[in-house]
Amino acid sequence: MSDEKINVYEVFKHYGGDEYKSLINKGEIDGMDFLIGKIGDINKLTAGMAGFGAERSQRVIIDFDKDYGYFIAKRIFMDYGAL
C-alpha cells in the first residue's frame, strides 16, 4: 500500500458506515471491524477472510466502488446458533 493518507471517516461514510454505527448503538449487532484499502490492493488485502482470519463466526462484506478509489471490508461477528 502507498503512504497516502486516507480520510477513514469519509470512506467509512461513503460505504454506509453510519448505518452500521446505528445498528451497533441499537444492539442489533455486537460490533464491526473494518479495513480500508486502495482499489489496487484489493486482491492482496481481501485474501483470508478479508485479512481478518476465521477465528470466529462472521459475515464479511466487501464494498467496492470502482470509481471511488478505495474499498472497505467489514467484518461483523455472527452467532449462527450452530452447535
C-alpha angles and dihedrals in degrees: 000000000000126000090243113134113243123206094228095188093053092050090046090052092046089060097046099268093151089063091055091046088056092050090052092048090051091050093241090126128023096228146301137240120202141182128201124206143167115267091246091061097049097106093049096044100044097055117110101028091324091306093301099100125222105269093124137027107271148159114232118198121187115197115196126181105181094204096046099069097226136068131200129214114200125195119199117186111234136197104206092175095241115156 
